[in-house]
Amino acid sequence: MGRRGIVLCGILFSVVVGGASRGNSATYPDPGNDHWIQEIDDDGEMIELNDRSLWVVSPETQALAPWIPASDVTVKPQNQLDPDFYQLTNNDTHQSIDAHYIGRCTNAD
């Protein structure tokens, strides 16, 4: 397994090829329907939502081809034993993916 960098939200993230690494566990404070995709990295491994939340997509559900910026997204907790594990559903295509919330981008644009 190798490592490579992904830039999202102006931040360089280190990703293990074949599976994204994640940092400390974090609970997403704003689940629900009022979200949309701000940015997706080129490989579909990470997503930034309109509230500047950052998500690492589970490799098993990484087929983001129909997901584009501005798509409406619903965020819902997926597993009570792992509070940073969520299901993101594209409200336009009704496709869902599993993702880990890793925090919010705090840098200014």
MIZA-595810 format. One record per residue: residue in three letters; x, y, z of N, C-alpha, C in turn. Coordinates in Angstrom, 1 decimal, always signed. Layout:
REM residues N
<pt type="ALA" n_u="X" n_v="Y" n_w="Z" ca_u="X" ca_v="Y" ca_w="Z" c_u="X" c_v="Y" c_w="Z"/>
...
This chain:
REM residues 109
<pt type="MET" n_u="+0.8" n_v="-1.2" n_w="+0.0" ca_u="+0.0" ca_v="+0.0" ca_w="+0.0" c_u="+0.9" c_v="+1.2" c_w="+0.0"/>
<pt type="GLY" n_u="+0.6" n_v="+2.2" n_w="-0.8" ca_u="+1.3" ca_v="+3.4" ca_w="-0.9" c_u="+0.5" c_v="+4.6" c_w="-0.3"/>
<pt type="ARG" n_u="+1.1" n_v="+5.7" n_w="-0.3" ca_u="+0.4" ca_v="+6.9" ca_w="+0.2" c_u="+0.4" c_v="+8.0" c_w="-0.9"/>
<pt type="ARG" n_u="-0.6" n_v="+8.8" n_w="-0.9" ca_u="-0.6" ca_v="+9.9" ca_w="-1.9" c_u="-1.4" c_v="+11.1" c_w="-1.2"/>
<pt type="GLY" n_u="-1.2" n_v="+12.2" n_w="-1.8" ca_u="-1.9" ca_v="+13.4" ca_w="-1.2" c_u="-3.2" c_v="+13.8" c_w="-2.0"/>
<pt type="ILE" n_u="-4.2" n_v="+14.3" n_w="-1.3" ca_u="-5.4" ca_v="+14.8" ca_w="-1.8" c_u="-5.6" c_v="+16.2" c_w="-1.3"/>
<pt type="VAL" n_u="-5.8" n_v="+17.1" n_w="-2.2" ca_u="-6.1" ca_v="+18.5" ca_w="-1.7" c_u="-7.6" c_v="+18.8" c_w="-1.8"/>
<pt type="LEU" n_u="-8.2" n_v="+19.1" n_w="-0.7" ca_u="-9.6" ca_v="+19.5" ca_w="-0.6" c_u="-9.7" c_v="+20.5" c_w="+0.5"/>
<pt type="CYS" n_u="-10.5" n_v="+21.5" n_w="+0.2" ca_u="-10.7" ca_v="+22.6" ca_w="+1.2" c_u="-9.3" c_v="+23.3" c_w="+1.4"/>
<pt type="GLY" n_u="-8.4" n_v="+23.3" n_w="+0.4" ca_u="-7.2" ca_v="+23.9" ca_w="+0.5" c_u="-6.2" c_v="+23.2" c_w="+1.5"/>
<pt type="ILE" n_u="-6.5" n_v="+22.0" n_w="+1.9" ca_u="-5.7" ca_v="+21.2" ca_w="+2.8" c_u="-5.2" c_v="+20.0" c_w="+2.1"/>
<pt type="LEU" n_u="-3.9" n_v="+19.6" n_w="+2.3" ca_u="-3.4" ca_v="+18.4" ca_w="+1.8" c_u="-3.6" c_v="+17.3" c_w="+2.7"/>
<pt type="PHE" n_u="-4.4" n_v="+16.3" n_w="+2.3" ca_u="-4.6" ca_v="+15.1" ca_w="+3.1" c_u="-3.8" c_v="+14.0" c_w="+2.7"/>
<pt type="SER" n_u="-3.3" n_v="+13.1" n_w="+3.6" ca_u="-2.6" ca_v="+11.9" ca_w="+3.3" c_u="-3.6" c_v="+10.8" c_w="+3.2"/>
<pt type="VAL" n_u="-3.6" n_v="+10.1" n_w="+2.1" ca_u="-4.5" ca_v="+8.9" ca_w="+1.9" c_u="-3.7" c_v="+7.7" c_w="+1.6"/>
<pt type="VAL" n_u="-4.1" n_v="+6.6" n_w="+2.3" ca_u="-3.5" ca_v="+5.3" ca_w="+2.0" c_u="-4.2" c_v="+4.8" c_w="+0.7"/>
<pt type="VAL" n_u="-3.4" n_v="+4.5" n_w="-0.3" ca_u="-4.0" ca_v="+4.0" ca_w="-1.5" c_u="-4.7" c_v="+2.7" c_w="-1.2"/>
<pt type="GLY" n_u="-6.0" n_v="+2.6" n_w="-1.6" ca_u="-6.7" ca_v="+1.4" ca_w="-1.3" c_u="-7.6" c_v="+1.5" c_w="-0.1"/>
<pt type="GLY" n_u="-7.5" n_v="+2.6" n_w="+0.6" ca_u="-8.4" ca_v="+2.8" ca_w="+1.8" c_u="-7.9" c_v="+4.1" c_w="+2.4"/>
<pt type="ALA" n_u="-8.9" n_v="+5.0" n_w="+2.7" ca_u="-8.5" ca_v="+6.3" ca_w="+3.2" c_u="-8.3" c_v="+6.2" c_w="+4.7"/>
<pt type="SER" n_u="-7.2" n_v="+6.9" n_w="+5.1" ca_u="-6.9" ca_v="+6.9" ca_w="+6.6" c_u="-7.8" c_v="+8.0" c_w="+7.2"/>
<pt type="ARG" n_u="-8.0" n_v="+8.0" n_w="+8.4" ca_u="-8.8" ca_v="+9.0" ca_w="+9.1" c_u="-8.2" c_v="+9.4" c_w="+10.4"/>
<pt type="GLY" n_u="-8.5" n_v="+10.5" n_w="+10.8" ca_u="-7.9" ca_v="+11.0" ca_w="+12.1" c_u="-8.7" c_v="+10.7" c_w="+13.3"/>
<pt type="ASN" n_u="-8.7" n_v="+11.5" n_w="+14.3" ca_u="-9.5" ca_v="+11.3" ca_w="+15.5" c_u="-11.0" c_v="+11.3" c_w="+15.2"/>
<pt type="SER" n_u="-11.7" n_v="+10.5" n_w="+16.0" ca_u="-13.2" ca_v="+10.4" ca_w="+15.8" c_u="-13.8" c_v="+11.7" c_w="+16.1"/>
<pt type="ALA" n_u="-14.8" n_v="+12.0" n_w="+15.3" ca_u="-15.6" ca_v="+13.2" ca_w="+15.5" c_u="-17.0" c_v="+13.0" c_w="+15.2"/>
<pt type="THR" n_u="-17.9" n_v="+13.6" n_w="+16.0" ca_u="-19.4" ca_v="+13.5" ca_w="+15.8" c_u="-19.8" c_v="+14.6" c_w="+15.0"/>
<pt type="TYR" n_u="-20.5" n_v="+14.3" n_w="+13.9" ca_u="-21.1" ca_v="+15.4" ca_w="+13.0" c_u="-22.2" c_v="+16.1" c_w="+13.7"/>
<pt type="PRO" n_u="-22.2" n_v="+17.4" n_w="+13.9" ca_u="-23.2" ca_v="+18.1" ca_w="+14.7" c_u="-24.5" c_v="+18.5" c_w="+13.9"/>
<pt type="ASP" n_u="-24.5" n_v="+18.2" n_w="+12.6" ca_u="-25.7" ca_v="+18.7" ca_w="+11.8" c_u="-26.3" c_v="+17.7" c_w="+10.8"/>
<pt type="PRO" n_u="-26.6" n_v="+16.5" n_w="+11.3" ca_u="-27.2" ca_v="+15.6" ca_w="+10.3" c_u="-28.6" c_v="+16.1" c_w="+9.8"/>
<pt type="GLY" n_u="-29.0" n_v="+15.6" n_w="+8.6" ca_u="-30.3" ca_v="+16.0" ca_w="+8.1" c_u="-30.2" c_v="+16.3" c_w="+6.6"/>
<pt type="ASN" n_u="-31.2" n_v="+17.0" n_w="+6.1" ca_u="-31.4" ca_v="+17.2" ca_w="+4.7" c_u="-30.8" c_v="+18.5" c_w="+4.1"/>
<pt type="ASP" n_u="-30.4" n_v="+19.4" n_w="+4.8" ca_u="-30.0" ca_v="+20.8" ca_w="+4.3" c_u="-28.6" c_v="+20.9" c_w="+3.9"/>
<pt type="HIS" n_u="-28.1" n_v="+19.9" n_w="+3.1" ca_u="-26.7" ca_v="+19.9" ca_w="+2.7" c_u="-26.6" c_v="+19.8" c_w="+1.2"/>
<pt type="TRP" n_u="-25.4" n_v="+20.2" n_w="+0.7" ca_u="-25.1" ca_v="+19.9" ca_w="-0.7" c_u="-23.6" c_v="+19.7" c_w="-0.8"/>
<pt type="ILE" n_u="-23.2" n_v="+19.1" n_w="-1.9" ca_u="-21.8" ca_v="+18.9" ca_w="-2.2" c_u="-21.1" c_v="+20.1" c_w="-2.6"/>
<pt type="GLN" n_u="-20.1" n_v="+20.6" n_w="-1.9" ca_u="-19.3" ca_v="+21.7" ca_w="-2.3" c_u="-18.1" c_v="+21.3" c_w="-3.2"/>
<pt type="GLU" n_u="-17.5" n_v="+20.1" n_w="-2.9" ca_u="-16.4" ca_v="+19.7" ca_w="-3.7" c_u="-16.2" c_v="+18.2" c_w="-3.5"/>
<pt type="ILE" n_u="-15.7" n_v="+17.5" n_w="-4.5" ca_u="-15.3" ca_v="+16.1" ca_w="-4.4" c_u="-13.9" c_v="+16.0" c_w="-5.0"/>
<pt type="ASP" n_u="-13.0" n_v="+15.3" n_w="-4.3" ca_u="-11.7" ca_v="+15.1" ca_w="-4.9" c_u="-11.8" c_v="+14.3" c_w="-6.2"/>
<pt type="ASP" n_u="-10.7" n_v="+14.4" n_w="-7.0" ca_u="-10.7" ca_v="+13.7" ca_w="-8.3" c_u="-11.0" c_v="+12.2" c_w="-8.3"/>
<pt type="ASP" n_u="-10.6" n_v="+11.6" n_w="-7.2" ca_u="-10.8" ca_v="+10.1" ca_w="-7.1" c_u="-12.0" c_v="+9.7" c_w="-6.4"/>
<pt type="GLY" n_u="-12.8" n_v="+10.7" n_w="-5.9" ca_u="-14.0" ca_v="+10.3" ca_w="-5.1" c_u="-13.8" c_v="+9.8" c_w="-3.8"/>
<pt type="GLU" n_u="-12.6" n_v="+10.0" n_w="-3.2" ca_u="-12.3" ca_v="+9.5" ca_w="-1.9" c_u="-12.7" c_v="+10.4" c_w="-0.8"/>
<pt type="MET" n_u="-12.8" n_v="+11.7" n_w="-1.1" ca_u="-13.2" ca_v="+12.7" ca_w="+0.0" c_u="-14.2" c_v="+13.6" c_w="-0.6"/>
<pt type="ILE" n_u="-15.1" n_v="+14.1" n_w="+0.3" ca_u="-16.1" ca_v="+15.0" ca_w="-0.1" c_u="-16.1" c_v="+16.2" c_w="+0.9"/>
<pt type="GLU" n_u="-16.4" n_v="+17.4" n_w="+0.4" ca_u="-16.6" ca_v="+18.5" ca_w="+1.3" c_u="-18.0" c_v="+19.0" c_w="+1.0"/>
<pt type="LEU" n_u="-18.8" n_v="+19.1" n_w="+2.1" ca_u="-20.2" ca_v="+19.6" ca_w="+2.0" c_u="-20.2" c_v="+21.1" c_w="+2.2"/>
<pt type="ASN" n_u="-21.4" n_v="+21.7" n_w="+1.9" ca_u="-21.6" ca_v="+23.2" ca_w="+2.0" c_u="-21.2" c_v="+23.8" c_w="+3.3"/>
<pt type="ASP" n_u="-21.3" n_v="+23.0" n_w="+4.4" ca_u="-21.0" ca_v="+23.5" ca_w="+5.7" c_u="-19.6" c_v="+23.3" c_w="+6.1"/>
<pt type="ARG" n_u="-18.8" n_v="+23.0" n_w="+5.1" ca_u="-17.3" ca_v="+22.8" ca_w="+5.2" c_u="-16.9" c_v="+21.6" c_w="+5.9"/>
<pt type="SER" n_u="-17.9" n_v="+20.6" n_w="+6.1" ca_u="-17.6" ca_v="+19.4" ca_w="+6.7" c_u="-16.8" c_v="+18.5" c_w="+5.7"/>
<pt type="LEU" n_u="-15.9" n_v="+17.7" n_w="+6.2" ca_u="-15.0" ca_v="+16.9" ca_w="+5.4" c_u="-15.3" c_v="+15.4" c_w="+5.7"/>
<pt type="TRP" n_u="-15.4" n_v="+14.6" n_w="+4.6" ca_u="-15.8" ca_v="+13.2" ca_w="+4.7" c_u="-14.9" c_v="+12.3" c_w="+3.9"/>
<pt type="VAL" n_u="-14.5" n_v="+11.2" n_w="+4.5" ca_u="-13.7" ca_v="+10.2" ca_w="+3.8" c_u="-14.7" c_v="+9.1" c_w="+3.4"/>
<pt type="VAL" n_u="-14.8" n_v="+8.8" n_w="+2.1" ca_u="-15.7" ca_v="+7.8" ca_w="+1.6" c_u="-15.2" c_v="+6.4" c_w="+1.8"/>
<pt type="SER" n_u="-16.0" n_v="+5.5" n_w="+2.3" ca_u="-15.6" ca_v="+4.1" ca_w="+2.4" c_u="-15.3" c_v="+3.5" c_w="+1.1"/>
<pt type="PRO" n_u="-14.2" n_v="+2.8" n_w="+0.9" ca_u="-13.8" ca_v="+2.3" ca_w="-0.4" c_u="-14.9" c_v="+1.4" c_w="-1.0"/>
<pt type="GLU" n_u="-15.6" n_v="+0.7" n_w="-0.1" ca_u="-16.7" ca_v="-0.2" ca_w="-0.6" c_u="-17.8" c_v="+0.5" c_w="-1.3"/>
<pt type="THR" n_u="-18.0" n_v="+1.8" n_w="-1.0" ca_u="-19.1" ca_v="+2.6" ca_w="-1.6" c_u="-18.6" c_v="+3.8" c_w="-2.4"/>
<pt type="GLN" n_u="-17.5" n_v="+3.7" n_w="-2.9" ca_u="-16.8" ca_v="+4.9" ca_w="-3.5" c_u="-17.3" c_v="+5.3" c_w="-4.9"/>
<pt type="ALA" n_u="-18.3" n_v="+4.6" n_w="-5.5" ca_u="-18.7" ca_v="+4.9" ca_w="-6.8" c_u="-19.5" c_v="+6.2" c_w="-6.9"/>
<pt type="LEU" n_u="-18.7" n_v="+7.3" n_w="-7.0" ca_u="-19.3" ca_v="+8.6" ca_w="-6.9" c_u="-19.5" c_v="+9.3" c_w="-8.3"/>
<pt type="ALA" n_u="-19.4" n_v="+8.5" n_w="-9.4" ca_u="-19.5" ca_v="+9.0" ca_w="-10.7" c_u="-20.7" c_v="+9.9" c_w="-10.9"/>
<pt type="PRO" n_u="-22.0" n_v="+9.5" n_w="-10.4" ca_u="-23.1" ca_v="+10.4" ca_w="-10.6" c_u="-23.2" c_v="+11.6" c_w="-9.6"/>
<pt type="TRP" n_u="-22.2" n_v="+11.6" n_w="-8.7" ca_u="-22.3" ca_v="+12.7" ca_w="-7.7" c_u="-21.5" c_v="+13.9" c_w="-8.2"/>
<pt type="ILE" n_u="-22.0" n_v="+15.0" n_w="-8.2" ca_u="-21.4" ca_v="+16.2" ca_w="-8.6" c_u="-21.6" c_v="+17.3" c_w="-7.6"/>
<pt type="PRO" n_u="-20.7" n_v="+18.3" n_w="-7.6" ca_u="-20.9" ca_v="+19.5" ca_w="-6.8" c_u="-22.3" c_v="+20.1" c_w="-7.0"/>
<pt type="ALA" n_u="-22.9" n_v="+20.5" n_w="-5.9" ca_u="-24.2" ca_v="+21.1" ca_w="-5.9" c_u="-25.3" c_v="+20.1" c_w="-5.7"/>
<pt type="SER" n_u="-25.0" n_v="+18.8" n_w="-5.7" ca_u="-26.0" ca_v="+17.8" ca_w="-5.5" c_u="-26.5" c_v="+17.9" c_w="-4.1"/>
<pt type="ASP" n_u="-27.8" n_v="+17.8" n_w="-3.9" ca_u="-28.4" ca_v="+17.8" ca_w="-2.5" c_u="-28.1" c_v="+16.5" c_w="-1.8"/>
<pt type="VAL" n_u="-27.7" n_v="+16.6" n_w="-0.5" ca_u="-27.3" ca_v="+15.4" ca_w="+0.2" c_u="-28.0" c_v="+15.4" c_w="+1.6"/>
<pt type="THR" n_u="-28.4" n_v="+14.2" n_w="+2.0" ca_u="-28.9" ca_v="+13.9" ca_w="+3.3" c_u="-27.9" c_v="+13.2" c_w="+4.1"/>
<pt type="VAL" n_u="-27.6" n_v="+13.6" n_w="+5.3" ca_u="-26.6" ca_v="+13.0" ca_w="+6.2" c_u="-27.3" c_v="+12.3" c_w="+7.3"/>
<pt type="LYS" n_u="-27.0" n_v="+11.0" n_w="+7.5" ca_u="-27.7" ca_v="+10.3" ca_w="+8.7" c_u="-26.7" c_v="+9.4" c_w="+9.3"/>
<pt type="PRO" n_u="-26.7" n_v="+9.4" n_w="+10.7" ca_u="-25.8" ca_v="+8.4" ca_w="+11.4" c_u="-26.0" c_v="+7.0" c_w="+11.0"/>
<pt type="GLN" n_u="-24.9" n_v="+6.3" n_w="+10.9" ca_u="-25.0" ca_v="+4.9" ca_w="+10.4" c_u="-24.8" c_v="+3.8" c_w="+11.5"/>
<pt type="ASN" n_u="-24.1" n_v="+4.1" n_w="+12.5" ca_u="-23.7" ca_v="+3.1" ca_w="+13.5" c_u="-23.5" c_v="+3.7" c_w="+14.8"/>
<pt type="GLN" n_u="-24.3" n_v="+3.3" n_w="+15.8" ca_u="-24.1" ca_v="+3.9" ca_w="+17.2" c_u="-22.8" c_v="+3.6" c_w="+17.8"/>
<pt type="LEU" n_u="-22.2" n_v="+2.5" n_w="+17.4" ca_u="-20.9" ca_v="+2.1" ca_w="+18.0" c_u="-19.7" c_v="+2.9" c_w="+17.4"/>
<pt type="ASP" n_u="-19.9" n_v="+3.5" n_w="+16.3" ca_u="-18.9" ca_v="+4.3" ca_w="+15.6" c_u="-19.5" c_v="+5.6" c_w="+15.3"/>
<pt type="PRO" n_u="-19.4" n_v="+6.6" n_w="+16.2" ca_u="-20.2" ca_v="+7.8" ca_w="+16.0" c_u="-19.7" c_v="+8.7" c_w="+14.8"/>
<pt type="ASP" n_u="-18.6" n_v="+8.4" n_w="+14.2" ca_u="-18.2" ca_v="+9.2" ca_w="+13.0" c_u="-18.5" c_v="+8.5" c_w="+11.7"/>
<pt type="PHE" n_u="-19.3" n_v="+7.4" n_w="+11.7" ca_u="-19.7" ca_v="+6.7" ca_w="+10.5" c_u="-21.1" c_v="+7.1" c_w="+10.1"/>
<pt type="TYR" n_u="-21.3" n_v="+7.6" n_w="+8.9" ca_u="-22.5" ca_v="+8.1" ca_w="+8.4" c_u="-22.9" c_v="+7.6" c_w="+7.1"/>
<pt type="GLN" n_u="-24.2" n_v="+7.7" n_w="+6.7" ca_u="-24.6" ca_v="+7.4" ca_w="+5.4" c_u="-24.9" c_v="+8.8" c_w="+4.7"/>
<pt type="LEU" n_u="-24.4" n_v="+9.0" n_w="+3.6" ca_u="-24.7" ca_v="+10.2" ca_w="+2.8" c_u="-25.5" c_v="+9.8" c_w="+1.6"/>
<pt type="THR" n_u="-26.7" n_v="+10.4" n_w="+1.4" ca_u="-27.5" ca_v="+10.0" ca_w="+0.3" c_u="-27.7" c_v="+11.2" c_w="-0.6"/>
<pt type="ASN" n_u="-27.4" n_v="+10.9" n_w="-1.9" ca_u="-27.6" ca_v="+11.9" ca_w="-2.9" c_u="-29.1" c_v="+12.0" c_w="-3.2"/>
<pt type="ASN" n_u="-29.7" n_v="+13.1" n_w="-2.9" ca_u="-31.2" ca_v="+13.2" ca_w="-3.0" c_u="-31.6" c_v="+13.3" c_w="-4.5"/>
<pt type="ASP" n_u="-30.7" n_v="+13.6" n_w="-5.4" ca_u="-31.1" ca_v="+13.6" ca_w="-6.8" c_u="-31.1" c_v="+12.2" c_w="-7.4"/>
<pt type="THR" n_u="-30.1" n_v="+11.4" n_w="-7.1" ca_u="-30.0" ca_v="+10.0" ca_w="-7.6" c_u="-30.5" c_v="+8.9" c_w="-6.7"/>
<pt type="HIS" n_u="-30.7" n_v="+9.3" n_w="-5.4" ca_u="-31.1" ca_v="+8.3" ca_w="-4.4" c_u="-30.0" c_v="+7.3" c_w="-4.1"/>
<pt type="GLN" n_u="-28.8" n_v="+7.6" n_w="-4.5" ca_u="-27.6" ca_v="+6.7" ca_w="-4.2" c_u="-27.1" c_v="+7.1" c_w="-2.9"/>
<pt type="SER" n_u="-26.7" n_v="+6.0" n_w="-2.1" ca_u="-26.1" ca_v="+6.3" ca_w="-0.8" c_u="-24.7" c_v="+5.7" c_w="-0.7"/>
<pt type="ILE" n_u="-23.9" n_v="+6.4" n_w="+0.1" ca_u="-22.5" ca_v="+5.9" ca_w="+0.3" c_u="-22.3" c_v="+6.0" c_w="+1.8"/>
<pt type="ASP" n_u="-21.3" n_v="+5.2" n_w="+2.3" ca_u="-20.9" ca_v="+5.3" ca_w="+3.7" c_u="-19.7" c_v="+6.2" c_w="+3.7"/>
<pt type="ALA" n_u="-19.6" n_v="+7.0" n_w="+4.8" ca_u="-18.5" ca_v="+7.9" ca_w="+4.9" c_u="-18.2" c_v="+8.2" c_w="+6.3"/>
<pt type="HIS" n_u="-16.9" n_v="+8.5" n_w="+6.6" ca_u="-16.5" ca_v="+8.9" ca_w="+8.0" c_u="-16.3" c_v="+10.4" c_w="+8.0"/>
<pt type="TYR" n_u="-17.0" n_v="+11.1" n_w="+9.0" ca_u="-16.8" ca_v="+12.5" ca_w="+9.2" c_u="-15.5" c_v="+12.7" c_w="+9.9"/>
<pt type="ILE" n_u="-14.6" n_v="+13.6" n_w="+9.3" ca_u="-13.3" ca_v="+13.8" ca_w="+9.9" c_u="-13.2" c_v="+15.3" c_w="+10.4"/>
<pt type="GLY" n_u="-14.2" n_v="+16.1" n_w="+10.3" ca_u="-14.1" ca_v="+17.4" ca_w="+10.9" c_u="-14.5" c_v="+18.5" c_w="+9.9"/>
<pt type="ARG" n_u="-14.3" n_v="+19.7" n_w="+10.2" ca_u="-14.7" ca_v="+20.8" ca_w="+9.3" c_u="-13.4" c_v="+21.6" c_w="+8.9"/>
<pt type="CYS" n_u="-13.5" n_v="+22.0" n_w="+7.7" ca_u="-12.4" ca_v="+22.9" ca_w="+7.1" c_u="-12.5" c_v="+24.2" c_w="+7.8"/>
<pt type="THR" n_u="-11.5" n_v="+24.7" n_w="+8.4" ca_u="-11.5" ca_v="+26.0" ca_w="+9.1" c_u="-10.7" c_v="+27.1" c_w="+8.4"/>
<pt type="ASN" n_u="-10.1" n_v="+26.8" n_w="+7.3" ca_u="-9.3" ca_v="+27.9" ca_w="+6.7" c_u="-10.2" c_v="+28.8" c_w="+5.9"/>
<pt type="ALA" n_u="-9.8" n_v="+30.0" n_w="+5.8" ca_u="-10.6" ca_v="+31.0" ca_w="+5.0" c_u="-10.4" c_v="+30.9" c_w="+3.5"/>
<pt type="ASP" n_u="-11.4" n_v="+31.1" n_w="+2.7" ca_u="-11.2" ca_v="+31.1" ca_w="+1.3" c_u="-10.5" c_v="+32.4" c_w="+0.8"/>
